[in-house]
Amino acid sequence: MAEAASQDLLLAAAFVSDAQYNRNIPFKTSPEAVRLYYLYNHWIMRTAAYFFIFLNLSLALFEEPAVYPLPFLVTSVVEVLCLLVFFGRLTHFAKVTPRNVFWKDTKNICIMVAILLSLTDLAIYGVLRIYNVRSIRWSRIVRPIFLVNFAESRQIRRAFRSIRNTLPEITYVFLLFMFSLLMFSLMALKLFGERNLLTAEGLPYFRNYLEIVFDLYVLVTTANSPDVMMPAFDFSSWYALFFIGFVIVNTYIFMSLFLAVVYNNYRKHLKNEIRKLAYMKRRKMIEAFNLLKEEEGAQFVVREARWKQLVKLVAPDTSNSHRELLLRISDDEQKGFIDKKSFVQLADLLNIQVITLKIRSHPLGQWMPRVYQSAVSQFLRSMVRHRGFVWTYDVIILINAIFIALDEETPYISYAEWVFLALYIIEILLKVYTYEPRAFFGKNQFWNWFDTLIIFAALTATILNTTLKSTTKYNSQQILDIVFILRVLRLIRIVDSIQRFRAIMNTLINIVPTMLTFGGLTLVVYCVFAIIGMELFHGKIQFFPANSNAPHALECGNPALKDSLFARGKYCKNNFNNFASSFIVLMELTVVNQWHDILLQPAKLYFIAFHIVMVIIIVNIFVSFILEAFFVEYSLEKTPPPPPQEGSLLDNMESTEHDLEGDSGAKPPSKGLVFKIASKRYRTVDALLQRMFEAEIPLEDEGPSFEEILNLAPTAPVPSHPTSESAA
Amino acid sequence: MAEAASQDLLLAAAFVSDAQYNRNIPFKTSPEAVRLYYLYNHWIMRTAAYFFIFLNLSLALFEEPAVYPLPFLVTSVVEVLCLLVFFGRLTHFAKVTPRNVFWKDTKNICIMVAILLSLTDLAIYGVLRIYNVRSIRWSRIVRPIFLVNFAESRQIRRAFRSIRNTLPEITYVFLLFMFSLLMFSLMALKLFGERNLLTAEGLPYFRNYLEIVFDLYVLVTTANSPDVMMPAFDFSSWYALFFIGFVIVNTYIFMSLFLAVVYNNYRKHLKNEIRKLAYMKRRKMIEAFNLLKEEEGAQFVVREARWKQLVKLVAPDTSNSHRELLLRISDDEQKGFIDKKSFVQLADLLNIQVITLKIRSHPLGQWMPRVYQSAVSQFLRSMVRHRGFVWTYDVIILINAIFIALDEETPYISYAEWVFLALYIIEILLKVYTYEPRAFFGKNQFWNWFDTLIIFAALTATILNTTLKSTTKYNSQQILDIVFILRVLRLIRIVDSIQRFRAIMNTLINIVPTMLTFGGLTLVVYCVFAIIGMELFHGKIQFFPANSNAPHALECGNPALKDSLFARGKYCKNNFNNFASSFIVLMELTVVNQWHDILLQPAKLYFIAFHIVMVIIIVNIFVSFILEAFFVEYSLEKTPPPPPQEGSLLDNMESTEHDLEGDSGAKPPSKGLVFKIASKRYRTVDALLQRMFEAEIPLEDEGPSFEEILNLAPTAPVPSHPTSESAA
């Protein structure tokens, strides 16, 4: 009986922690599966999985065409190792989830197919290599699948789902856009085709229909903006109207339409996903509740003791006082048990980051109270606390900026650098002296951490550089560059002094996690296109250093490029000769400008495909991300502070803590335990939307079953409250 | 007494028509002021005002530096005439509105100051001209003020207000962006400044701080994207990271942030404006109600007879049956009077475009029934109605597209053009033969109108061209160009055949009015910048035709431009030598690409200012326009059809109409009067938001007074329902 109870507890804890992290893994309910589930989600296992995913992706750096060449044997052994790890993780996952769920999940199938494909390709390539037959390592483009399909990359997967759902809508707009492009091209052919005009390079202008289509497509991206117009414009000013009309219709209206479609679908889809998550969480919390419930009067409840055991299991790191606080919030009438309504909120309560900051006297004050409380020390501390201290350092930063700009190898200024470093170090020491060190380096003190890291990194690098210089009479370029960058970064601090700037900066810092998802998305697209690009264009263009006397050094080693804009612009290093430079070329193509010059003739289709995928879809998704994140931030700025009820509870808690600590009570405000809710955690689009949606679900509504949730149609984004059919 | 009653009626009608068109003019309540008010809003007066505003703006085309030079005397006489008209219109307006309102309104003061300034400047310039002293016509930049500040341009003014309200927020973001730019520039100076690198043109690379700042500002607009990176990238691949970081932070994040700020403020501000409008409209309708009300039992009402007189006054063009319909909707229980609640909706009811389409037999059917009902005719008509007819013509259009692309002066193909023209004309004739002509050319039959106009314009132009050719053996280039354009435009029709495309096209057509506002905004900004640009850069660059042998023809007449990118790109025609080419240069700058090449050295500040105003603010507003319009369209697509209650009323109305017409009743569905609500009119952002907001105002709430409404703070965009303090 006791064992069964503890098993229930274990299972319930698994449910709660699953809900807490929105993991969304349906797992078997046997005790050993639950233990495996814990292991699966252990941070070491997750980190290892990510490590091998990125190792596998970065293999492209070492395989031919390589940035850092390694023998084929080494890379293939590493790849096999990665694939083994992926297979192991997948097997682990299979042990955790019920069999039918596992086999119905596309992402698991995807991973298996990808592993098989990779192994097959590796084997074929290896065998052919022995017989000296070159073949294509085509399986390399499936590698990003591992990044997308492992259970951890929920966000990236969601973004891809969002793209997939946007595709039909965007295809229609795209077709219409292409139609408009073709019409304009036809018009251009009729208007300019027989004028015998020449471009600035003396080439025929607008003669061939397909070339016109391409030129006008490039004009949509504005990359050849006035050039493509100039010959016609020189011929007659009225022809400018054609191009103006074209730009208005295609660049402004259609491109905005793309953004509108992507943004609209992104929001619609996000809502649906969040709804699924909220239902899933509710469902899991109810499962946990049902495992632990006992009868109490007319209702089922969870008793305090069990609840505490549960919390201890789910979040073993929380302090006693934190647990007390959570209990007080859940059982606000102190009845000794927690009802269903409060219980289902546990996952969210656990997610609220509570900073347990103990306002106690400075360690120095305890260690040598006489010195710390002396008049000089007191004066020093009040000085540091004064507004003028910040202003003084703002002025110092500005002077420093001027010195950095001047820095001209004169010894006087290089000494000044030491002075500034010393001043900054003194500032940090003074602040640590004045404020409590643990508060100063608290989790949410972004700027303090930033300052300290930058200053000490700069100190280390400067010392290192000086040592190198005095011993070997030689400046290490890398170290010097880092020193320069660190010096300039130091100046960013000044932004923190102005309230309004700080607010914008905080918004930007808050949306960093969202942007990382976008980074993952970009990585996947870049990887695929880089690998294809390397297969197609590898070696077509060579880069020679400026003083090279190789043949055709100025034409990038390719006689066909003689006199081309490509060679004239010295773009030789923009090539697909290895993974790293492919990435840089793709980055340039994302930025769009001059892309028609960067590309080679046969590559047009490749570049148009990249443009459609990256610029039209992904960059618009990124803009949607930022718009949405900013709007959420903006709406949060206006929301009133949290309801007083919760606040008063917190106050209670504070006094309770004082009692618990058995403090002498001489100086309660300066010594004691204060909880501060770091609401930052909620400041992401996801979390906010989720909370908003949860508020809409009535408590009695347990939501659809797991199966139903997974199959919720995205076409019904507004929930039709299935209360009647699913209320338990 | 009767006169007083008719005066009340007149005044009430003025209130209603003001509410109907959202004119927002507070007018005096004396009978003669009301008559003046009607005159002021007469369409001839309004059109005349617009005509003189645009005449005044277009003077820039004829004044030095002129596209079409006219003597100074002519332009100054025209300008004085325009100013007189503006003054007259303002005086008219002053007679209509109460004096204190008139003098408190900034836009009236603006117009007066602008008139004074223009006259003063004109006088000074004229006098100086007599003494042959050249001076600057600085007052020309105040001309757009007339476009903005006349009461008619509510939308443009609102957009400007929106910009003004966005400024503080955007300034902060801009300062932060500039700070980031300065930091990156400092970093670039430290990293690359002492490397002695050279650009592709052999110039020193990243040596001077200010030049770096400018180069990186240009990089933010992506205009010099790979070029600015190449020297550093060639030196070391790692330096690409600096530029990638720069682009991510500044181009992607900050530019999206600008869009987010502009969009957010645009929405916030729009809501507030709409709220004001809705309150104003409600207030006016209540004023009108109070003028006409009579006691009926416990409540005040407006009797049917008076109501009809009112509607006749407000909308003299509505048919009897339309008025009956409105009455039935307002007095749905047929009590013989209209209560307050129904009365205040009158303005909106009048705005609903009701198409009175009489389903009656074809005129030919009445004229020569035997022929029209014959078997051949019936077969013809069923053929035209068949889906295959549309498909056949789609195929014909496609074939035509191929013929247009081929058109190579071969006689065979030029005959084909006549065949296609004939086919299209036959199509239109067949359609008119089959469908009722008045239904075919109905107000909302956009595509039918489009088709017919294009075809007949093409027919006229082709005949004209052939005549010219056969008589003078000379193709008129202009006419030929128009023929070409019309031929291609014909092909657009194919879009209409695909349901989903039609939906997108309709969205686009619906947002055209919104885009016109943006056009006005752009016009104002372009005018100001063009006039400043002409003063600053006039004559600096000359354009010579290709075969010119003038000195420095290749350097645009400016020896300083020798070997510059500007001359190499043959950009000579991009100059500020007259109003028209200034507009084209500004258009190119709006598109952004190559703007750093187009500009001359001293013009950097001018161009940066233009970039900030046009690209960062106005283009973002335009994108916001389109996003919002598209979202509204999208949300409308999903809204259910209008409530059945109203629908059934309409059904009643239909049958009532049958009775009224005294029809024989043989074929009610094919003969009779059917009302169709053209809901398109509501499909603008404004109208939708207004309706949504009106639904939120409770009927008892008469809203704040006129004065209060005008001073509603934009900082309180969500109405706090001032019911308690202002309920009458």
Contacts between the chains, C-beta under 8 A, distances in Angstrom:
chain1	res1	chain2	res2	distance
A	172	B	500	4.9
A	172	B	501	6.7
A	172	B	504	6.3
A	173	B	504	6.2
A	175	B	501	7.4
A	176	B	495	6.9
A	176	B	501	5.6
A	176	B	504	5.7
A	176	B	505	7.4
A	179	B	495	6.4
A	179	B	501	8.0
A	183	B	488	5.7
A	183	B	489	7.8
A	183	B	491	6.2
A	183	B	492	6.5
A	186	B	401	7.0
A	186	B	404	6.1
A	186	B	405	6.2
A	186	B	488	5.0
A	186	B	491	7.5
A	187	B	484	6.7
A	187	B	485	5.8
A	187	B	488	4.5
A	189	B	405	6.7
A	190	B	404	6.9
A	190	B	407	7.2
A	190	B	484	3.7
A	190	B	485	7.7
A	190	B	487	7.3
A	190	B	488	6.7
A	191	B	481	5.8
A	191	B	484	5.9
A	191	B	485	7.4
A	200	B	568	7.0
A	200	B	569	5.5
A	200	B	570	4.4
A	209	B	405	5.9
A	222	B	591	4.9
A	222	B	592	6.2
A	222	B	593	4.5
A	223	B	593	6.1
A	224	B	593	7.2
A	225	B	588	6.1
A	225	B	591	4.7
A	225	B	592	7.3
A	225	B	593	3.5
A	225	B	594	5.7
A	226	B	569	7.4
A	226	B	571	6.4
A	226	B	574	6.4
A	226	B	588	4.8
A	226	B	593	7.3
A	226	B	594	5.5
A	226	B	598	6.7
A	227	B	569	6.1
A	227	B	594	7.1
A	229	B	588	7.9
A	230	B	569	7.1
A	230	B	570	5.5
A	230	B	571	6.6
A	230	B	573	7.0
A	230	B	574	8.0
A	231	B	570	7.9
A	233	B	573	5.6
A	233	B	584	7.3
A	234	B	543	7.4
A	234	B	545	7.6
A	234	B	546	7.1
A	234	B	570	7.1
A	234	B	572	8.0
A	234	B	573	5.4
A	237	B	573	7.8
A	237	B	580	6.5
A	237	B	581	7.1
A	237	B	584	7.5
A	240	B	584	4.9
A	240	B	587	7.8
A	244	B	584	7.5
A	244	B	587	5.6
A	247	B	587	7.5
A	247	B	591	5.8
A	251	B	591	6.9
A	252	B	619	7.6
A	252	B	622	6.7
A	253	B	508	6.9
A	253	B	515	7.8
A	253	B	626	6.8
A	256	B	622	7.4
A	256	B	623	5.0
A	256	B	626	4.0
A	256	B	627	6.8
A	257	B	504	7.7
A	257	B	508	7.7
A	257	B	626	6.8
A	257	B	630	6.7
A	259	B	623	6.9
A	259	B	627	6.7
A	260	B	626	6.2
A	260	B	627	4.9
A	260	B	630	3.9
A	260	B	631	6.9
A	261	B	630	7.6
A	263	B	627	6.7
A	264	B	630	7.0
A	264	B	631	6.2
A	264	B	634	5.6
A	401	B	186	7.0
A	404	B	186	6.1
A	404	B	190	6.9
A	405	B	186	6.2
A	405	B	189	6.7
A	405	B	209	5.8
A	407	B	190	7.2
A	481	B	191	5.8
A	484	B	187	6.7
A	484	B	190	3.7
A	484	B	191	5.9
A	485	B	187	5.9
A	485	B	190	7.7
A	485	B	191	7.5
A	487	B	190	7.3
A	488	B	183	5.7
A	488	B	186	5.0
A	488	B	187	4.6
A	488	B	190	6.7
A	489	B	183	7.8
A	491	B	183	6.2
A	491	B	186	7.5
A	492	B	183	6.5
A	495	B	176	6.9
A	495	B	179	6.4
A	500	B	172	4.9
A	501	B	172	6.7
A	501	B	175	7.4
A	501	B	176	5.6
A	501	B	179	7.9
A	504	B	172	6.3
A	504	B	173	6.2
A	504	B	176	5.6
A	504	B	257	7.7
A	505	B	176	7.4
A	508	B	253	6.9
A	508	B	257	7.7
A	515	B	253	7.8
A	543	B	234	7.4
A	545	B	234	7.6
A	546	B	234	7.1
A	568	B	200	7.1
A	569	B	200	5.5
A	569	B	226	7.4
A	569	B	227	6.1
A	569	B	230	7.1
A	570	B	200	4.4
A	570	B	230	5.5
A	570	B	231	7.9
A	570	B	234	7.1
A	571	B	226	6.4
A	571	B	230	6.5
A	572	B	234	7.9
A	573	B	230	7.0
A	573	B	233	5.6
A	573	B	234	5.4
A	573	B	237	7.8
A	574	B	226	6.4
A	574	B	230	7.9
A	580	B	237	6.5
A	581	B	237	7.1
A	584	B	233	7.3
A	584	B	237	7.5
A	584	B	240	4.9
A	584	B	244	7.6
A	587	B	240	7.8
A	587	B	244	5.6
A	587	B	247	7.5
A	588	B	225	6.2
A	588	B	226	4.9
A	588	B	229	7.9
A	591	B	222	4.9
A	591	B	225	4.7
A	591	B	247	5.8
A	591	B	251	6.9
A	592	B	222	6.2
A	592	B	225	7.4
A	593	B	222	4.5
A	593	B	223	6.1
A	593	B	224	7.2
A	593	B	225	3.6
A	593	B	226	7.3
A	593	B	593	6.5
A	594	B	225	5.7
A	594	B	226	5.5
A	594	B	227	7.1
A	598	B	226	6.6
A	619	B	252	7.5
A	622	B	252	6.6
A	622	B	256	7.4
A	623	B	256	5.0
A	623	B	259	6.9
A	626	B	253	6.8
A	626	B	256	4.1
A	626	B	257	6.8
A	626	B	260	6.2
A	627	B	256	6.8
A	627	B	259	6.7
A	627	B	260	5.0
A	627	B	263	6.8
A	630	B	256	8.0
A	630	B	257	6.7
A	630	B	260	3.9
A	630	B	261	7.6
A	630	B	264	7.1
A	631	B	260	6.9
A	631	B	264	6.2
A	634	B	264	5.6
